[in-house]
Amino acid sequence: MNTPRYLGPLHHPAFGVRIPEIFLEGIMRALKSTGTAAGLMLSYHRETAPERVINAPPGAFEITRGHTGTSIRQYISASVEAARKFKVVVEIEADHLAAVTSSAEAVKRISGARASHAGAGSLDEALSYVEEEVKEAASTGYINFFTLDSCDYIDYSAERLSDYEAISLLEQAYEDSASLLRRYTTPRRFIAEDGSFFEVRLRESEAARIALKLRRALEVLDKLYQIVRKHVDWQVGFEIAFDETPHPTRPEELLFLMEELRLKGLQPDFVAPNVGFEKRADYRGDLGELRGRVARLAAVARSYGALLSFHSGSGSSPWSGKGQGVYEVLLEATGRKLKYKISGVYYELLLSILSRQPPGSRARRLYEELYQAVIDFLRDQVRGRKELYSDTLARQLEEYEALASKGDTYPLHAEVFRHYSFVALNLRVDGRRVFRESLVELYKEDEQLRKVVDREVAELTLRLIDGLKFSGNVALLGG
């Protein structure tokens, strides 16, 4: 058995292992029992970071950077060790490798707040940090896949340009503007999984707006790709993250992205458009509209040899999937060829398990102390208008205070805790990540609790594997 390995454009899931000491056991059991090959990952501009950042004293970096307290080297090494122990095929992924100058701004956007996109630093500084991340991942010898993310560099102001302004600015920005316009005003026909045809044809002004909107994002993607190629000299795969945008992706936008990537020599295995999913929420839209949207995007991606990847895969709870009927729609629209990612839901599940333990027990006390520490930290952030401050956070905190005043003091369903419970893993006392350490110690020392966690992590993983028909995909791998 060859593990870890590059999987290629295989129908498979990918799991974020925020606390590998706790989550890998249950995930591996599920993969082993179903013959499923999967990706193991963490987000590089939020969840994980180089050892230098993880080991830095408190306050040296934003609390959101490497907020799991798990370094790049640690999650890779732990994942490889677990995969070999269970004889499971995995692909080690660097998720959301992004030239982001502020991880706090990225987190605020995910939590529903308005935030600037590129942050305060320079692109050169951001790329230098990316290079440090890639070098640490490459030094393990086990990195197989990179998801490149330049969503922060999409220029939405281009959408407001008049037809005249768009054409005029395009001529200034692109030396080959005439050939670019010919490329996208020529009709392109695609066939969806159900056999229906549809056509994508842009007016010149529409093509110009999309070109101006995505110009810098494409340049940054190329820079990220070149950094990976500079430090990784073995076969790896690529995915393009195109999901962290304010609106669902249109087929013509995906067509432009994929065609320009092709011209730059970048052939991704997967692309992750915005299909209308929100993080930590079930899909609430019309399933017929979702089916049509995904089918068209899948057809465009497939014409470039790529499959769709679905981000923000967690729902309103660890038991809801992404809402009733969503998995079936995705399978139908993609012809059962997709990639699906979840991460934070495992941590949410762990906190749920702790909250259900008897009052006064070690596990329940840890849950309450962790919860209170998060609330106290956020109160300080709002009072001082610090790095995580936003009007949205202030509102979420007020809503929690209203619940607490009625005696509902540590509710899992409170929006502020669902969005910001992750900071507990990076809160320090005397330099130590006390809550992260306490969670791992509790898991190791409480045998009964460990059995519950392993079982429920495995069950959550199985619900996704079964729901999206990933079981047995390892048989499709050659070699």
PEFENQUI-V110551 format. One record per run of one state. SS is the DSSP state (hx for helix, st for strand, lp for the rest). FROM is the first residue (numbers start at 1). TO is the last residue. If there is no record, write none. Layout:
BEGIN
SS | FROM | TO
SS | FROM | TO
END
This chain:
BEGIN
lp | 1 | 11
st | 12 | 16
lp | 17 | 19
hx | 20 | 34
lp | 35 | 37
st | 38 | 43
lp | 44 | 47
st | 48 | 49
lp | 50 | 50
hx | 51 | 54
lp | 55 | 69
st | 70 | 71
hx | 72 | 86
lp | 87 | 89
st | 90 | 98
lp | 99 | 102
hx | 103 | 110
lp | 111 | 122
hx | 123 | 140
lp | 141 | 144
st | 145 | 149
lp | 150 | 150
hx | 151 | 153
lp | 154 | 155
hx | 156 | 160
lp | 161 | 162
hx | 163 | 173
lp | 174 | 176
hx | 177 | 185
lp | 186 | 187
st | 188 | 191
lp | 192 | 196
st | 197 | 200
lp | 201 | 203
hx | 204 | 231
lp | 232 | 236
st | 237 | 242
lp | 243 | 250
hx | 251 | 263
lp | 264 | 269
st | 270 | 273
lp | 274 | 286
hx | 287 | 302
lp | 303 | 306
st | 307 | 310
lp | 311 | 325
hx | 326 | 334
lp | 335 | 337
st | 338 | 342
lp | 343 | 343
hx | 344 | 355
lp | 356 | 361
hx | 362 | 383
lp | 384 | 390
hx | 391 | 405
lp | 406 | 414
hx | 415 | 426
lp | 427 | 428
st | 429 | 429
lp | 430 | 431
st | 432 | 432
lp | 433 | 433
hx | 434 | 445
lp | 446 | 446
hx | 447 | 467
lp | 468 | 472
hx | 473 | 476
lp | 477 | 479
END
